[in-house]
Amino acid sequence: MRYSRQIMMKQIGESGQDRLKNSSVLVVGAGGLGSSALYYLAAAGVGRIGVLDYDAVSLSNLNRQILHFTSDIGSEKAYSATQKLSSLNPEITLEPHVVRLAEENAEELFSGYDIVVAAVDSVSVRHIINRTCVRLKKTMVEGGIEGFRGMILCVKPGITPCYHCVYRDTFLDEGAVGVVGATAGIIGSLEAMCAIQILLGIDRELDNKLIYFDALTMTLEHISVKRDEQCPVCSGSAEP
């Protein structure tokens, strides 16, 4: 049975597996972070997964983007990723979106999914994802990497700080940065784990924490973060 090792876990069981089957996740970015996140979301049996990426596979991607092979160079990442994932798990629905994300189309793209996983290397795009998720009151799982370091932030509108609360002074894209492929794999896998926990309703330990990973010291740190009551993005979204 495909999911037998998950179903035997008390936190999941058959009811939890059904919950995953009836859930949907949109992963924005099918690169280093997105490849790992997508692989484990698909393997876990999340019933419907969207893959949003307008870019094409290039040779320099292959040290970290595990869903893409040398033979895929020049192909759209969204199609390359969904092809591999459908082979991994033909029981789920995969939806490629080959489009550049912008403020104008984000709401339409996000509205049909339960959770949005941000797996992009652009700070400006992260802010678009954050603003849209806050407006739609959708949970966002955000990940970022540089070199041997990585971070994860789970944004639950009205409950936790949003991305702007934590990174209010960071708006400019820095361009390409160095990264070890395994770092992308670890952070992408943790993004998938966060999304799975949220879908299963066992995620309370993720609230109000920035998760920081240092591969050089092999340490994982939880940093407490607070909502900015004056945040121009989320200050009006607090739950009563």
Backbone bond lengths (Angstrom), bond angles and torsions (degrees), N, CA, C in turn:
res aa  C-N    CA-C-N  psi(-1)  N-CA   C-N-CA  omega(-1)  CA-C   N-CA-C  phi
1 M - - - 1.468 - - 1.527 109.56 -
2 R 1.321 117.22 131.51 1.460 121.84 -171.16 1.534 113.04 -56.92
3 Y 1.313 117.94 -42.68 1.469 120.72 -173.05 1.531 112.95 -106.86
4 S 1.311 117.89 20.32 1.469 120.79 -172.77 1.524 112.45 -60.05
5 R 1.338 117.84 -36.75 1.466 119.87 -178.61 1.523 111.95 -71.93
6 Q 1.318 117.76 -22.07 1.460 120.23 174.46 1.518 110.85 -83.67
7 I 1.320 116.08 -42.13 1.460 120.31 -176.54 1.521 111.46 -62.88
8 M 1.329 117.59 -29.03 1.463 119.61 -179.92 1.532 112.83 -74.17
9 M 1.322 117.42 -9.17 1.460 120.80 177.74 1.524 109.82 -81.46
10 K 1.338 116.24 134.94 1.465 119.78 -176.46 1.524 112.19 -64.71
11 Q 1.340 117.40 -27.33 1.468 119.67 -179.76 1.529 112.18 -76.15
12 I 1.323 116.96 -11.36 1.469 120.39 -177.25 1.522 110.61 -117.81
13 G 1.320 117.87 -72.58 1.458 120.40 -178.72 1.527 111.70 63.09
14 E 1.314 116.46 -173.72 1.465 120.62 -179.44 1.527 111.72 -68.04
15 S 1.333 116.20 -35.94 1.471 118.67 -179.51 1.523 110.83 -66.86
16 G 1.331 116.64 -40.16 1.456 119.95 178.01 1.515 112.18 -66.59
17 Q 1.331 115.83 -38.38 1.457 119.15 178.11 1.525 111.26 -64.96
18 D 1.328 115.84 -38.67 1.468 119.51 174.98 1.527 110.94 -63.49
19 R 1.314 115.23 -36.27 1.464 119.73 178.97 1.532 110.68 -63.78
20 L 1.330 116.51 -42.07 1.463 120.14 176.64 1.528 110.67 -63.75
21 K 1.323 115.95 -42.21 1.464 120.75 -179.48 1.522 111.50 -59.62
22 N 1.311 116.99 -34.68 1.461 121.81 -176.97 1.526 113.08 -93.41
23 S 1.328 116.78 11.18 1.461 121.94 -178.44 1.524 110.90 -105.13
24 S 1.327 114.81 165.15 1.465 120.47 178.69 1.523 110.01 -138.73
25 V 1.326 115.55 142.37 1.460 122.33 179.89 1.522 108.68 -135.29
26 L 1.325 116.15 135.23 1.457 121.58 171.63 1.521 108.10 -105.02
27 V 1.319 117.06 123.82 1.461 121.98 175.60 1.524 107.82 -103.92
28 V 1.323 115.68 117.93 1.462 121.38 179.29 1.522 107.93 -93.77
29 G 1.311 115.88 106.97 1.452 122.13 -176.81 1.518 110.85 108.59
30 A 1.322 116.23 121.37 1.467 121.17 179.15 1.518 110.04 -115.62
31 G 1.344 114.90 40.63 1.453 121.15 179.65 1.516 111.96 -98.78
32 G 1.338 116.01 -134.79 1.456 120.24 -176.61 1.514 113.51 -63.48
33 L 1.317 117.18 -52.91 1.462 121.18 177.35 1.520 111.01 -68.17
34 G 1.320 115.63 -47.79 1.456 120.37 -175.10 1.510 113.51 -63.12
35 S 1.333 117.49 -37.25 1.466 119.96 -179.73 1.516 111.24 -58.99
36 S 1.328 116.86 -48.04 1.463 120.06 -179.40 1.518 111.52 -68.29
37 A 1.335 116.34 -43.23 1.463 119.40 178.96 1.524 110.64 -60.76
38 L 1.316 116.81 -45.43 1.461 121.15 -179.63 1.520 111.77 -62.63
39 Y 1.314 116.86 -43.18 1.465 120.72 -178.39 1.525 110.73 -56.83
40 Y 1.329 116.54 -48.72 1.465 119.36 -174.90 1.522 112.85 -78.73
41 L 1.311 118.19 -27.38 1.467 119.53 172.93 1.523 110.25 -67.27
42 A 1.326 116.44 -42.68 1.463 120.37 178.38 1.519 111.13 -66.73
43 A 1.320 116.79 -44.08 1.461 120.48 -179.57 1.520 111.72 -63.63
44 A 1.346 116.72 -32.65 1.463 121.03 -179.61 1.515 112.66 -74.12
45 G 1.330 117.49 -15.98 1.457 120.42 177.81 1.508 115.39 94.60
46 V 1.343 117.49 23.03 1.470 118.84 172.28 1.529 107.16 -61.22
47 G 1.324 116.73 124.50 1.457 121.14 -165.44 1.506 116.85 -65.63
48 R 1.338 116.89 -33.35 1.469 119.96 -179.05 1.517 108.96 -139.82
49 I 1.317 115.97 124.11 1.458 121.45 -176.31 1.519 109.43 -128.06
50 G 1.329 115.63 125.94 1.451 121.36 173.79 1.515 110.31 -97.17
51 V 1.326 116.42 141.16 1.467 122.70 179.10 1.524 107.36 -121.19
52 L 1.322 116.45 109.81 1.462 121.08 -175.74 1.520 109.66 -109.60
53 D 1.314 117.05 113.79 1.465 122.03 177.96 1.524 108.40 -164.43
54 Y 1.319 117.36 130.41 1.465 121.30 -179.47 1.523 111.79 -98.53
55 D 1.338 117.80 -6.18 1.461 122.74 -172.17 1.529 111.44 -84.84
56 A 1.322 115.63 163.71 1.460 122.11 176.41 1.526 110.00 -109.28
57 V 1.304 116.36 155.02 1.462 122.50 -179.17 1.529 109.71 -70.07
58 S 1.347 116.14 134.13 1.463 121.48 175.19 1.524 109.34 -127.50
59 L 1.316 116.26 164.59 1.466 121.10 -175.60 1.522 112.07 -58.96
60 S 1.336 116.92 -38.70 1.466 120.15 -176.99 1.524 113.06 -69.10
61 N 1.334 117.50 -12.13 1.472 121.36 178.34 1.523 112.61 -75.68
62 L 1.326 117.08 -22.00 1.459 120.02 -161.91 1.523 114.97 -77.95
63 N 1.342 118.17 -4.65 1.469 118.53 175.59 1.520 112.15 -78.89
64 R 1.341 117.34 -8.45 1.463 118.88 -173.52 1.531 113.68 -146.72
65 Q 1.308 118.89 -15.86 1.467 121.29 -174.06 1.525 108.95 -98.68
66 I 1.325 115.59 86.47 1.462 121.83 -163.74 1.525 114.68 -72.04
67 L 1.310 119.09 -11.36 1.461 120.50 176.85 1.528 112.47 -85.36
68 H 1.327 117.29 -7.12 1.459 121.28 -176.26 1.527 110.56 -115.24
69 F 1.329 115.99 138.62 1.459 122.71 -176.99 1.528 109.62 -116.29
70 T 1.324 116.14 170.82 1.461 120.47 179.74 1.523 111.44 -56.00
71 S 1.311 116.58 -37.61 1.467 120.78 -179.49 1.529 112.85 -68.31
72 D 1.339 117.13 -11.93 1.468 121.03 -179.29 1.523 113.18 -91.63
73 I 1.327 118.07 -4.65 1.464 120.19 -177.06 1.529 110.10 -55.94
74 G 1.325 115.14 128.41 1.456 121.86 -177.07 1.514 114.04 95.81
75 S 1.327 117.34 -15.62 1.469 121.24 179.55 1.525 110.55 -83.54
76 E 1.327 116.81 152.12 1.466 119.91 175.19 1.524 109.79 -64.88
77 K 1.329 115.54 134.54 1.461 119.78 -177.23 1.522 112.28 -62.06
78 A 1.319 117.28 -37.09 1.467 119.74 -178.31 1.522 110.80 -61.23
79 Y 1.339 117.12 -41.29 1.466 120.31 179.50 1.523 111.43 -74.99
80 S 1.328 116.66 -40.23 1.462 120.20 177.56 1.522 110.72 -59.21
81 A 1.340 116.13 -44.23 1.466 120.51 -178.97 1.520 111.82 -66.30
82 T 1.322 117.38 -46.84 1.467 119.28 -177.43 1.525 111.39 -65.87
83 Q 1.313 117.43 -30.97 1.467 120.29 176.90 1.530 110.68 -62.60
84 K 1.337 116.83 -46.09 1.468 120.04 -179.76 1.526 110.81 -68.00
85 L 1.326 116.13 -40.01 1.465 119.87 -177.25 1.522 111.90 -69.07
86 S 1.311 117.31 -35.06 1.467 119.42 178.21 1.520 111.03 -68.31
87 S 1.326 116.67 -29.54 1.461 120.33 175.01 1.522 110.53 -72.70
88 L 1.340 116.12 -38.16 1.465 121.08 177.59 1.516 111.39 -64.69
89 N 1.338 116.70 -46.60 1.463 120.62 -176.89 1.529 110.36 -142.49
90 P 1.330 117.05 92.39 1.468 120.34 -179.75 1.522 113.89 -73.58
91 E 1.347 117.85 -2.05 1.460 121.14 -177.47 1.525 113.16 -85.15
92 I 1.325 117.59 -8.83 1.460 120.33 -176.50 1.527 110.12 -108.59
93 T 1.335 115.43 164.93 1.466 121.55 177.91 1.521 109.19 -98.90
94 L 1.324 116.29 129.36 1.460 122.15 -179.22 1.520 109.34 -118.95
95 E 1.342 115.85 132.39 1.460 121.20 -174.65 1.529 110.33 -126.07
96 P 1.338 117.96 102.09 1.467 119.94 177.73 1.527 111.40 -77.93
97 H 1.321 116.20 138.30 1.467 122.22 175.93 1.527 107.43 -125.30
98 V 1.310 117.31 100.41 1.462 121.41 178.96 1.525 107.71 -92.76
99 V 1.313 115.34 85.96 1.465 121.15 -175.06 1.524 108.32 -154.97
100 R 1.314 116.01 147.59 1.467 120.54 175.89 1.529 108.32 -82.02
101 L 1.328 116.71 122.01 1.460 120.76 -179.44 1.520 110.14 -69.11
102 A 1.324 115.81 134.49 1.458 122.14 178.08 1.519 108.76 -144.92
103 E 1.324 115.48 166.27 1.463 120.38 179.14 1.530 111.00 -56.69
104 E 1.340 115.89 -32.54 1.461 120.91 -173.83 1.529 113.38 -74.71
105 N 1.332 118.02 -27.66 1.470 119.02 -176.23 1.522 114.04 -112.97
106 A 1.327 117.11 -2.85 1.464 120.12 -172.98 1.527 112.76 -63.31
107 E 1.322 117.94 -44.77 1.465 119.52 -177.28 1.523 111.41 -61.27
108 E 1.313 116.93 -43.07 1.466 120.14 179.75 1.524 110.99 -63.29
109 L 1.335 116.87 -40.21 1.458 120.86 -178.92 1.528 112.13 -70.25
110 F 1.332 117.24 -36.47 1.465 121.49 -174.40 1.524 113.40 -83.90
111 S 1.317 117.14 -25.82 1.463 120.75 -165.46 1.524 113.91 -60.73
112 G 1.303 118.63 -26.93 1.460 120.48 -176.13 1.509 115.61 -89.86
113 Y 1.343 117.42 7.63 1.466 120.59 -175.85 1.526 111.29 -120.95
114 D 1.326 115.69 151.69 1.469 121.10 -179.54 1.520 111.99 -76.01
115 I 1.327 117.01 -41.35 1.459 123.13 -175.82 1.522 108.74 -134.74
116 V 1.328 116.19 146.63 1.460 121.60 173.90 1.525 108.60 -114.72
117 V 1.323 116.57 125.70 1.462 122.53 175.53 1.524 107.78 -102.43
118 A 1.324 116.30 118.61 1.463 121.73 179.82 1.520 108.71 -91.68
119 A 1.326 116.19 114.51 1.463 121.74 -177.80 1.522 108.63 -130.75
120 V 1.322 115.45 55.46 1.463 121.70 -174.42 1.523 110.15 -119.81
121 D 1.339 115.56 160.68 1.459 119.79 179.45 1.523 112.52 -104.91
122 S 1.308 116.78 9.66 1.462 121.79 -179.00 1.527 110.22 -105.88
123 V 1.326 116.25 121.93 1.465 120.60 178.79 1.524 110.61 -64.30
124 S 1.321 117.03 -41.07 1.464 119.58 -178.90 1.527 111.30 -63.57
125 V 1.335 117.65 -36.83 1.462 120.58 177.56 1.523 110.45 -69.81
126 R 1.321 117.52 -36.17 1.469 119.85 175.89 1.520 110.78 -59.12
127 H 1.324 116.43 -40.15 1.464 119.32 178.69 1.529 111.12 -67.03
128 I 1.326 117.83 -36.61 1.470 120.34 175.58 1.524 109.99 -62.45
129 I 1.329 116.41 -46.31 1.466 120.51 179.42 1.519 110.25 -60.50
130 N 1.325 116.58 -44.25 1.460 121.07 -179.16 1.524 111.50 -62.22
131 R 1.318 116.85 -48.93 1.468 119.99 -178.49 1.526 111.09 -60.98
132 T 1.323 115.60 -41.13 1.464 119.52 -178.49 1.517 111.36 -67.98
133 C 1.324 116.97 -43.15 1.468 119.83 179.36 1.521 111.50 -64.24
134 V 1.333 117.31 -37.50 1.465 119.88 177.40 1.525 110.05 -64.57
135 R 1.324 117.15 -44.07 1.471 119.91 179.38 1.524 111.48 -62.22
136 L 1.328 116.52 -40.57 1.466 121.03 -177.77 1.525 112.80 -86.87
137 K 1.350 116.41 -4.63 1.466 122.32 -176.76 1.530 111.21 56.48
138 K 1.326 114.69 45.23 1.461 121.00 176.89 1.522 109.90 -109.57
139 T 1.317 116.21 141.48 1.455 120.92 178.41 1.521 110.11 -69.05
140 M 1.322 114.96 137.87 1.464 122.62 178.73 1.519 108.69 -121.53
141 V 1.322 116.85 131.38 1.461 122.44 172.72 1.521 106.81 -108.63
142 E 1.319 116.35 114.59 1.461 122.11 -174.14 1.526 110.28 -109.20
143 G 1.326 115.96 135.76 1.455 120.68 176.67 1.512 111.15 -133.46
144 G 1.323 116.24 150.74 1.457 121.31 177.44 1.514 110.31 -148.57
145 I 1.332 116.39 151.49 1.462 120.99 -179.08 1.521 110.37 -140.32
146 E 1.321 114.92 153.65 1.460 122.63 171.49 1.518 107.56 -158.49
147 G 1.327 116.50 119.04 1.455 120.14 179.28 1.513 112.35 62.00
148 F 1.335 115.48 -117.86 1.460 121.84 179.21 1.525 112.48 -99.21
149 R 1.327 117.07 8.70 1.463 120.47 -174.64 1.519 111.54 -116.44
150 G 1.330 114.63 153.80 1.450 119.49 176.89 1.514 111.36 -155.27
151 M 1.328 116.37 162.59 1.460 120.95 179.65 1.515 110.06 -145.52
152 I 1.341 114.33 157.67 1.461 121.91 176.46 1.523 108.26 -138.46
153 L 1.337 115.73 138.80 1.459 122.06 175.72 1.520 108.16 -135.86
154 C 1.328 116.60 127.08 1.466 121.31 175.33 1.523 108.61 -99.33
155 V 1.313 116.14 121.03 1.463 122.03 -178.64 1.520 109.27 -107.00
156 K 1.339 115.74 118.38 1.465 121.91 175.42 1.527 107.14 -117.72
157 P 1.317 117.41 102.90 1.470 120.16 -174.97 1.523 112.78 -53.51
158 G 1.335 114.79 131.00 1.452 120.98 -179.46 1.510 114.12 87.37
159 I 1.337 116.94 -9.85 1.465 120.68 -176.83 1.525 111.43 -120.32
160 T 1.326 117.03 -46.64 1.461 121.79 -175.52 1.523 110.57 -116.88
161 P 1.343 117.02 169.39 1.463 118.80 171.49 1.521 110.08 -61.73
162 C 1.322 116.06 149.73 1.459 119.18 174.03 1.530 108.66 -92.53
163 Y 1.312 115.77 177.09 1.467 120.44 -178.80 1.527 110.99 -60.87
164 H 1.330 116.67 -37.90 1.464 120.21 -179.71 1.524 111.29 -66.44
165 C 1.329 117.97 -35.43 1.470 120.97 177.30 1.523 111.17 -57.81
166 V 1.324 115.67 -40.37 1.466 121.42 -174.23 1.524 111.69 -86.63
167 Y 1.327 116.51 -36.03 1.467 121.10 -175.64 1.523 110.74 -121.49
168 R 1.314 116.87 46.37 1.467 121.02 -173.23 1.526 112.49 -64.33
169 D 1.335 117.72 -25.25 1.462 120.14 -176.51 1.523 112.85 -99.28
170 T 1.329 117.21 6.82 1.463 120.99 -177.19 1.519 109.45 -113.27
171 F 1.328 115.59 108.13 1.466 120.14 -178.77 1.524 112.94 -130.39
172 L 1.329 117.52 -23.91 1.458 120.16 -173.86 1.522 111.06 -87.10
173 D 1.330 116.05 136.04 1.456 121.19 174.75 1.523 109.06 -76.00
174 E 1.331 116.18 136.23 1.456 121.26 -175.80 1.523 112.84 -95.07
175 G 1.314 118.64 -2.76 1.449 120.62 -176.70 1.517 110.98 83.48
176 A 1.324 115.88 -168.71 1.464 120.79 -176.31 1.524 111.09 -65.47
177 V 1.317 116.55 138.36 1.462 122.47 176.15 1.521 108.36 -125.76
178 G 1.333 115.80 155.76 1.453 120.19 178.62 1.522 111.15 -71.57
179 V 1.320 115.76 147.31 1.463 119.66 178.37 1.520 109.64 -156.17
180 V 1.322 115.35 140.53 1.457 121.71 171.79 1.524 107.78 -86.11
181 G 1.312 117.30 132.52 1.454 120.98 -174.20 1.510 114.13 -55.28
182 A 1.327 116.98 -38.56 1.462 120.14 -178.16 1.521 111.72 -63.93
183 T 1.336 117.76 -31.17 1.462 120.32 176.80 1.525 110.36 -62.64
184 A 1.321 116.28 -43.88 1.467 119.99 176.99 1.519 110.60 -61.46
185 G 1.334 116.34 -39.48 1.461 119.92 179.48 1.514 112.58 -63.21
186 I 1.329 116.36 -41.83 1.466 120.82 -179.29 1.525 110.77 -66.26
187 I 1.321 116.90 -49.50 1.463 119.91 -176.95 1.526 110.90 -67.86
188 G 1.323 117.58 -40.21 1.462 119.83 176.63 1.515 112.09 -62.33
189 S 1.335 116.21 -39.52 1.467 120.07 177.41 1.523 110.99 -64.95
190 L 1.329 116.60 -39.29 1.462 120.10 178.11 1.531 111.25 -67.98
191 E 1.322 117.19 -34.15 1.469 119.16 174.13 1.526 110.40 -61.34
192 A 1.335 115.96 -43.56 1.468 119.59 177.48 1.522 110.68 -61.77
193 M 1.333 117.03 -41.94 1.461 120.54 179.59 1.521 111.07 -62.63
194 C 1.334 117.02 -42.69 1.465 120.10 177.50 1.521 110.78 -60.58
195 A 1.327 116.95 -45.16 1.466 120.45 -179.63 1.523 111.18 -62.91
196 I 1.326 116.84 -41.97 1.468 120.73 179.40 1.521 110.45 -63.66
197 Q 1.327 117.61 -43.69 1.467 120.62 178.22 1.528 110.91 -61.01
198 I 1.322 116.58 -41.97 1.464 120.13 179.68 1.521 110.50 -63.65
199 L 1.312 117.16 -44.73 1.465 120.86 179.34 1.524 111.65 -62.64
200 L 1.327 116.67 -33.16 1.465 121.22 -179.93 1.526 112.64 -85.11
201 G 1.336 117.00 -10.30 1.460 120.07 -179.29 1.509 114.15 76.14
202 I 1.341 117.48 28.43 1.473 121.13 -179.37 1.531 109.90 -122.74
203 D 1.317 115.59 40.78 1.460 120.75 -167.26 1.523 114.87 -114.12
204 R 1.309 119.62 14.48 1.466 120.14 -171.98 1.528 113.12 -60.50
205 E 1.323 117.34 -28.05 1.459 119.86 -179.46 1.530 112.58 -70.05
206 L 1.314 117.46 -9.19 1.465 121.05 -179.06 1.524 112.70 -87.95
207 D 1.327 117.29 -15.12 1.462 120.48 -174.23 1.523 111.90 -67.00
208 N 1.335 116.05 137.22 1.468 123.40 172.42 1.521 113.30 59.12
209 K 1.336 115.63 34.96 1.463 120.21 178.63 1.519 110.15 -134.46
210 L 1.323 115.09 137.46 1.455 122.38 167.77 1.522 106.11 -99.60
211 I 1.314 116.75 120.05 1.463 121.64 -178.03 1.524 108.04 -93.78
212 Y 1.331 116.05 120.66 1.467 122.01 -175.21 1.522 109.39 -117.29
213 F 1.332 117.00 128.23 1.463 122.13 -179.07 1.522 109.92 -118.95
214 D 1.336 115.76 132.55 1.465 122.64 176.31 1.520 108.13 -119.25
215 A 1.322 116.72 109.41 1.462 120.48 -176.82 1.521 112.56 -71.72
216 L 1.332 118.03 -24.70 1.458 120.07 179.85 1.519 111.83 -68.09
217 T 1.327 116.50 -35.23 1.468 120.48 178.95 1.521 112.10 -105.10
218 M 1.333 116.71 -3.30 1.462 123.02 -178.23 1.531 111.50 54.71
219 T 1.331 115.54 44.02 1.462 120.39 -179.86 1.522 110.36 -117.25
220 L 1.326 114.28 146.88 1.461 122.52 177.05 1.519 107.16 -122.19
221 E 1.315 116.75 123.62 1.466 121.78 -174.87 1.519 110.26 -120.75
222 H 1.329 116.38 138.06 1.461 121.90 173.54 1.527 108.19 -101.99
223 I 1.315 116.85 118.34 1.457 122.35 -179.48 1.526 108.48 -107.72
224 S 1.325 117.36 122.25 1.462 120.91 -179.65 1.525 110.51 -69.10
225 V 1.320 115.93 134.81 1.463 121.58 177.82 1.524 108.49 -128.84
226 K 1.332 116.05 152.03 1.459 121.33 -177.07 1.520 110.68 -124.28
227 R 1.323 114.68 152.63 1.459 119.94 175.12 1.518 109.87 -68.35
228 D 1.316 115.21 141.32 1.455 121.85 172.57 1.525 107.41 -88.93
229 E 1.315 116.42 110.16 1.465 120.08 -176.58 1.527 112.53 -63.50
230 Q 1.326 116.91 -15.65 1.462 121.26 177.90 1.526 111.82 -104.93
231 C 1.316 117.39 11.46 1.465 121.00 -176.95 1.528 110.33 -59.62
232 P 1.335 118.03 126.83 1.467 119.85 -179.34 1.524 113.29 -70.48
233 V 1.331 116.87 -13.17 1.463 120.46 -178.86 1.521 112.05 -93.26
234 C 1.343 117.43 -48.73 1.469 119.47 -169.35 1.517 115.76 -118.24
235 S 1.337 118.49 0.86 1.469 118.82 -173.78 1.521 112.86 -62.97
236 G 1.308 118.03 -21.44 1.461 120.36 179.27 1.502 114.21 -97.21
237 S 1.362 116.89 8.76 1.464 119.51 -174.45 1.516 113.36 -106.71
238 A 1.344 118.01 9.67 1.459 120.10 -177.11 1.521 111.41 -64.60
239 E 1.337 114.95 142.38 1.459 119.43 176.05 1.519 109.61 -72.67
240 P 1.330 118.72 143.42 1.468 121.15 -178.83 1.517 110.68 -67.25
